[in-house]
Amino acid sequence: MSIAAQANTLEGHNNPVIVIGGGAAGILAAISAGRSGSDVILCERMNRLGRKVLASGNGRCNLLNDRLDSSFYNPSSKHLVETAFSRFGKREILDFFLELGLHVYSDGGRIFPVTNQSSSVLKVLEMELKRLSVCVEYNFNVTGITYANGSFIVSSDSGKSLAGRSVVIACGGKSYPALGSDGSAYKIAKNLGHTIVEPVPAAVPLLAKNETCHVLQGQKICAHVKGLVDGKTVSEASGDLLFTKYGLSGTAILDISRELSVAINRHNTTDLAVRVDMAPFINRDELETEISERVKKGVAAEDLLIGILPNKFGMALKKDLISKDPASIAESLKERRFKVTGTRGWNEADFTAGGIDVKGICEKSLESKARSGLFFSGEILDVDGKRGGYNLAWAWSSGFIAGQEAAAYA
Ligand SMILES: Cc1cc2nc3c(=O)[nH]c(=O)nc-3n(C[C@H](O)[C@H](O)[C@H](O)COP(=O)(O)OP(=O)(O)OC[C@H]3O[C@@H](n4cnc5c(N)ncnc54)[C@H](O)[C@@H]3O)c2cc1C
């Protein structure tokens, strides 16, 4: 008996396409391979598919963005992303979901299902998998892939193994391991000849040793923030800033966290900070003048910021306000510096920066340059986009293409 025949413990399969990982990318790969007429087996280590899709967008699933192009992704992935979107980009993703019956709307460019339920997105995908008779193997934790006699052998920790003519690896990155992806597939890819760009948590809250964070924990303001590495601005964003007992969070912080996380985790940099403009709606001179007028009117130090920042800030920042020096107060609000000591890590990171080096992947087909018949898609690759639907967009696009190519591989 051939190795392939021994390995395939599932009956009724004949040289299938095997997709590993039942997240956004893997599901799309299984659907596109299935639509090409192939026999498809989708292996998922968890007892259900798409757990991250369900968690995405705070349960609303921001599945795409109106402005979709490679400029929203890490520079090293530019060509790969451009090539993928020219084949399966915004128009194709929208048509794909509409054809499945999912209606969407745009909220300032961010695209959501009209139901505002990520479960609607997952449901239409699962219905399509069923319609195409894709075989889903749950609780199938892949531990290794080998190639022998024209077949890939995909083995799991349960001892069960499968044989197939081509394989799509769509195992995700390292973020939110409770939802299934813990980075263990990097090792599998490495054994197959791939290089890994060190993965670091991205879109992640930051740790800051600062009394203000502690005192203001739970308070949220709209701010403009800059990430500084060795005194140089490496990222900036406007949006919510949430003070927490460990440091800083909120959408603006998530947006600038990637570059800081890379500096900490890849380059061991220690001179890191966030500079916060707590009153971005007013320029510094105007703010100074306004505070000066309040001081002249005899307003108490702790009330000097009423109407500019939430009431609690007056008491929390009293040390800065006590001098009643308008210039230094304006500076402390417009350029407040928080020393960053780390990130909250993988359990709180929305996605991964780093992963399988895209230099080892064919741009057109997403096929491995090291092993033909092997394809990659989604967050496992060193491709990361901005928040706002870009990471799911990449997962849908790369998943669809990898599935089609894997099906065409004979
Ligand atoms: C809380 C949260 C909210 C987010 N919100 C958004 C959003 O609104 N919009 C957006 O664009 N992006 C969002 N993201 C990011 C986005 O969800 C991911 O980038 C995207 O889902 C990645 O898809 P993927 O299929 O590549 O990986 P995953 O979704 O991680 O799927 C990988 C799958 O592979 C399985 N797996 C892993 N290893 C193995 C193995 N060895 N054997 C078998 N199976 C395996 C995992 O269990 C998992 O099901 C969010 C992320 C998080 C954590």
PDBQT file of the ligand as one rigid body, heavy atoms in Angstrom, charges set to zero:
ROOT
HETATM    1  C1  LIG A 501     -10.307  40.503  18.916  1.00  0.00    +0.000 C 
HETATM    2  C2  LIG A 501      -9.957  40.686  17.452  1.00  0.00    +0.000 A 
HETATM    3  C3  LIG A 501     -10.710  41.537  16.663  1.00  0.00    +0.000 A 
HETATM    4  C4  LIG A 501     -10.371  41.718  15.320  1.00  0.00    +0.000 A 
HETATM    5  N1  LIG A 501     -11.156  42.515  14.545  1.00  0.00    +0.000 NA
HETATM    6  C5  LIG A 501     -10.861  42.676  13.234  1.00  0.00    +0.000 A 
HETATM    7  C6  LIG A 501     -11.714  43.411  12.365  1.00  0.00    +0.000 A 
HETATM    8  O1  LIG A 501     -12.786  43.867  12.774  1.00  0.00    +0.000 OA
HETATM    9  N2  LIG A 501     -11.327  43.578  11.080  1.00  0.00    +0.000 N 
HETATM   10  C7  LIG A 501     -10.165  43.033  10.575  1.00  0.00    +0.000 A 
HETATM   11  O2  LIG A 501      -9.871  43.213   9.394  1.00  0.00    +0.000 OA
HETATM   12  N3  LIG A 501      -9.378  42.262  11.354  1.00  0.00    +0.000 NA
HETATM   13  C8  LIG A 501      -9.701  42.069  12.655  1.00  0.00    +0.000 A 
HETATM   14  N4  LIG A 501      -8.908  41.277  13.434  1.00  0.00    +0.000 N 
HETATM   15  C9  LIG A 501      -7.781  40.553  12.797  1.00  0.00    +0.000 C 
HETATM   16  C10 LIG A 501      -8.351  39.401  11.945  1.00  0.00    +0.000 C 
HETATM   17  O3  LIG A 501      -9.402  38.781  12.644  1.00  0.00    +0.000 OA
HETATM   18  C11 LIG A 501      -7.279  38.372  11.597  1.00  0.00    +0.000 C 
HETATM   19  O4  LIG A 501      -6.190  39.009  10.974  1.00  0.00    +0.000 OA
HETATM   20  C12 LIG A 501      -7.831  37.296  10.654  1.00  0.00    +0.000 C 
HETATM   21  O5  LIG A 501      -8.958  36.680  11.221  1.00  0.00    +0.000 OA
HETATM   22  C13 LIG A 501      -6.753  36.257  10.378  1.00  0.00    +0.000 C 
HETATM   23  O6  LIG A 501      -7.346  35.202   9.668  1.00  0.00    +0.000 OA
HETATM   24  P1  LIG A 501      -6.535  33.838   9.414  1.00  0.00    +0.000 P 
HETATM   25  O7  LIG A 501      -7.511  32.912   8.832  1.00  0.00    +0.000 OA
HETATM   26  O8  LIG A 501      -5.281  34.127   8.722  1.00  0.00    +0.000 OA
HETATM   27  O9  LIG A 501      -6.120  33.374  10.872  1.00  0.00    +0.000 OA
HETATM   28  P2  LIG A 501      -7.061  32.869  12.133  1.00  0.00    +0.000 P 
HETATM   29  O10 LIG A 501      -8.354  33.587  12.108  1.00  0.00    +0.000 OA
HETATM   30  O11 LIG A 501      -6.191  33.025  13.296  1.00  0.00    +0.000 OA
HETATM   31  O12 LIG A 501      -7.349  31.389  11.768  1.00  0.00    +0.000 OA
HETATM   32  C14 LIG A 501      -6.366  30.391  11.871  1.00  0.00    +0.000 C 
HETATM   33  C15 LIG A 501      -7.075  29.088  12.169  1.00  0.00    +0.000 C 
HETATM   34  O13 LIG A 501      -6.127  28.051  12.102  1.00  0.00    +0.000 OA
HETATM   35  C16 LIG A 501      -6.338  27.170  13.192  1.00  0.00    +0.000 C 
HETATM   36  N5  LIG A 501      -5.054  26.525  13.465  1.00  0.00    +0.000 N 
HETATM   37  C17 LIG A 501      -3.912  27.107  13.913  1.00  0.00    +0.000 A 
HETATM   38  N6  LIG A 501      -2.925  26.211  13.988  1.00  0.00    +0.000 NA
HETATM   39  C18 LIG A 501      -3.461  25.027  13.578  1.00  0.00    +0.000 A 
HETATM   40  C19 LIG A 501      -2.940  23.707  13.445  1.00  0.00    +0.000 A 
HETATM   41  N7  LIG A 501      -1.664  23.431  13.738  1.00  0.00    +0.000 N 
HETATM   42  N8  LIG A 501      -3.775  22.723  13.003  1.00  0.00    +0.000 NA
HETATM   43  C20 LIG A 501      -5.067  22.990  12.687  1.00  0.00    +0.000 A 
HETATM   44  N9  LIG A 501      -5.621  24.212  12.810  1.00  0.00    +0.000 NA
HETATM   45  C21 LIG A 501      -4.813  25.223  13.230  1.00  0.00    +0.000 A 
HETATM   46  C22 LIG A 501      -6.793  28.075  14.319  1.00  0.00    +0.000 C 
HETATM   47  O14 LIG A 501      -7.503  27.379  15.305  1.00  0.00    +0.000 OA
HETATM   48  C23 LIG A 501      -7.671  29.062  13.563  1.00  0.00    +0.000 C 
HETATM   49  O15 LIG A 501      -9.009  28.648  13.473  1.00  0.00    +0.000 OA
HETATM   50  C24 LIG A 501      -9.244  41.056  14.780  1.00  0.00    +0.000 A 
HETATM   51  C25 LIG A 501      -8.503  40.192  15.574  1.00  0.00    +0.000 A 
HETATM   52  C26 LIG A 501      -8.859  39.988  16.893  1.00  0.00    +0.000 A 
HETATM   53  C27 LIG A 501      -8.051  39.038  17.723  1.00  0.00    +0.000 C 
ENDROOT
TORSDOF 0
